[in-house]
Amino acid sequence: MAKELMDKRMTEEELDKVAGGAGYSYMRKKKNGNYEIVTCSQELTVEQAKGLLNGDPPQNHGIRDDVISILPDVPADKLDAVKKQLNKAYDGCTFQTI
């Protein structure tokens, strides 16, 4: 029975979505004018976000890899649409340019 309960427990990410948890997005403009974006269900430092965008493994920054996603090449003209989708996905998202 204990194993059944453990199998049914929610992950932190699922709980955040059910409870209306906020998301955090960190955007960096590329030389070609496009953006690379890292999104996370936990707040990151600028150094953590830059490390993830530079290809560092999340574990090197004390972050679980199941709470992040990286959008490596978002065209500038699609940025508003991506922000709208992230707000919807996270039920509210904080954006920061780094």
C-alpha positions, 0 to 999 in steps of 0.5 A, a space after each residue: 500500500 505504501 508503494 501505491 501511495 508513493 507511485 501516485 504522489 505528484 511531482 513538484 512540477 505537477 503540483 505547481 501546475 495544479 496549485 497555479 505555480 508561477 514560472 520564470 523565464 530568462 531571455 538572452 538576445 543572440 547576435 542574429 537578433 533571435 532569443 534563447 530562453 530558459 524557463 523554469 518552475 523555480 526562480 533562478 539566479 542570473 548565473 544559473 540561467 546563463 549557465 543553462 543557456 551555455 549548455 551546462 548540465 542543470 545539476 551543476 547549478 543545483 537544479 533538477 532537469 525536469 523543471 526546466 526547458 530551453 528554447 534555443 532560437 526564438 525569432 524576435 517577431 515570435 517573442 510576444 507569442 512565446 511569452 503568451 504561451 509561457 504565461 498560459 503554460 505556467 498560469 503566470 510567468 515572470 520574464 527577465 532579460 539577461 
